[in-house]
Amino acid sequence: MNKKISLGAAIAFMAIVAALTFSLTTVFSMNNFTDMVYNVRERESMYQKLAEIDRTVREKYPDSVDETKLMDSVAAGYLGGLGDSYAKYYTAAEYNLYLQTQEGKYVGIGVVPEIDPSGYLYVKEVYSESPAHNAQIMAGDLIIKMDETDLTPENSADMAAMLRGEAGTKVALVIRRGTEDIAMEITRRQVEVPTVYAQNFNGIGHLRIKSFTDATRDQFNKQLNKLIAEGVGAIAVDLRDNSGGSTRAMAAVLDLLVGSGDIVSAKYKGGRIEVLSVSDEGQISIPLVVLTNAKTQGTAEHFAQVLKEYGKAKTVGGKTAGQGTVQEFIKLSDGSAINITVARYISPGGFVFDKEGVKPDYEVKNSEEEVLWEQLDPELDAQLKKALELAQASMKVENASPQSGS
């Protein structure tokens, strides 16, 4: 027998539900309001302190204030106060320079300068097909004069920055090579920054990825195909001293190496997990080994972990840096920008390597702390030697595997 509820009882029940909903909503709203008021008061207190400092300085400081420099310093100080080593403020000029770097291109003469104790600029590297390369500047040269100005310890940092400039402009240099001084004039132009370096160690390819920029995928693919054309049977991907770089650029290289699946995910504020990049089915079949060390950072760490989890490579060397946070550049209205941490990387297998690092499958220590990039030699580099041995062994396993036939 069905029991019927009277109209009055139904209305009373609905009133109770409405009252309960209103009460819960009110409590929730009050908590939010309290938090909001607290945050407002906290920010108001901060701004009052800043205003007090500003008022006092303008009353007492005897010199004029550079408003642009002041605001840049305030912005830099705010981000510095977060305690996040990656948080940074970029002026409009610095941000434009950063964007050029991430594109893998910049305007200059195409050298990597290092300040010598004498104040001269030591040429550490000359980029291939750059104006400096065409002018026959060599690694090891010293730049001792620029545009009639002698380089000194006091001005060398500023002079190094002047190697960059607008395309088509010229810079006069005096290069010291041994006991000979060579005068030359070089025209600045756009230069592609190499991030991938290739060598062939007796049939085993070695591909060093220095960092990940928008140019890295094409450079990696070009050098990889070149090594394969030379007949290498395995590849050692060297991520030692890799400073990380663009997530997008790192994922683009991973996509060449692994099959279909998620390759980059991140955990954001509030626990939200987002897949940032997915690989397609295409992948190379050549055996891989990956080298890492304590200076393998950020996106390079994620790169190594993904190759491990997909079963594409064994890792050799040292545990990575454990810098697994995702940064985001946010452009401000005046053209400047801030870079802040927004998430943490999560590998396809759910591993968060931030503060943990990626442990190598084969831990090997080098006798020298620094990798001798200018002359890589397996007899002097225990990590490289082990990687080449593993690559050689993987070639034998690959060749011994049953081949399908028609």
HELIX and SHEET records of a PDB file:
HELIX    1   1 LEU A    7  LYS A   60  1                                  54    
HELIX    2   2 GLU A   67  GLY A   80  1                                  14    
HELIX    3   3 ALA A   92  GLN A  102  1                                  11    
HELIX    4   4 PRO A  131  ASN A  134  1                                   4    
HELIX    5   5 SER A  156  ALA A  161  1                                   6    
HELIX    6   6 THR A  216  ALA A  229  1                                  14    
HELIX    7   7 THR A  247  LEU A  257  1                                  11    
HELIX    8   8 LYS A  269  GLY A  271  5                                   3    
HELIX    9   9 THR A  299  GLU A  309  1                                  11    
HELIX   10  10 TRP A  373  GLN A  375  5                                   3    
HELIX   11  11 ALA A  382  ALA A  400  1                                  19    
SHEET    1   A 4 LYS A  88  TYR A  90  0                                        
SHEET    2   A 4 ALA A 337  ILE A 346 -1                                        
SHEET    3   A 4 GLY A 261  TYR A 268 -1                                        
SHEET    4   A 4 ILE A 273  SER A 279 -1                                        
SHEET    1   B 3 LYS A  88  TYR A  90  0                                        
SHEET    2   B 3 ALA A 337  ILE A 346 -1                                        
SHEET    3   B 3 THR A 325  LYS A 331 -1                                        
SHEET    1   C 2 LYS A 105  GLY A 108  0                                        
SHEET    2   C 2 ARG A 189  GLU A 192 -1                                        
SHEET    1   D 4 VAL A 111  ILE A 115  0                                        
SHEET    2   D 4 LEU A 121  VAL A 126 -1                                        
SHEET    3   D 4 LEU A 142  MET A 146 -1                                        
SHEET    4   D 4 THR A 149  ASP A 150 -1                                        
SHEET    1   E 5 VAL A 111  ILE A 115  0                                        
SHEET    2   E 5 LEU A 121  VAL A 126 -1                                        
SHEET    3   E 5 LEU A 142  MET A 146 -1                                        
SHEET    4   E 5 LYS A 170  ARG A 177 -1                                        
SHEET    5   E 5 GLU A 180  THR A 187 -1                                        
SHEET    1   F 6 VAL A 196  PHE A 201  0                                        
SHEET    2   F 6 ILE A 204  ILE A 209 -1                                        
SHEET    3   F 6 ALA A 234  ASP A 238  1                                        
SHEET    4   F 6 LEU A 288  THR A 292  1                                        
SHEET    5   F 6 ALA A 313  GLY A 317  1                                        
SHEET    6   F 6 TYR A 362  GLU A 363  1                                        
END                                                                             
